[in-house]
């Protein structure tokens, strides 16, 4: 199950033996891709991670602990900060693959949790 808090701007779900808090950052907070990427992520950096910056996430963390107070006592194991790539127009990428016969893509879901059921 997933809890999505639009007011607190985060989602919360179980992840293995722990909990995952995923913030939705505003443009004023998010770390943008370096200019040298020129609007696209280099394929060799598929698993690239930026520095984990917990301070930037504190508003979402505090909102989550307000809803689930037990989060205050469990500690933080990892802060992941990786690039998320979506089409600039915000539309889905759905349709047949040009690289693989009989294969269909359903990706670039900016709100995968909300759109997943309609595409699955």
Secondary structure, DSSP 8 states (H G I E B T S, - for coil): -EEEETTTTEEEEEETTEEEEEE---TTTS----GGGTTS--GGGTT-B----GGGGHHHHHHHHHH-TTHHHH-------B-----TT---EEEE-SSSTT-EEEE--TTHHHHHHHH-
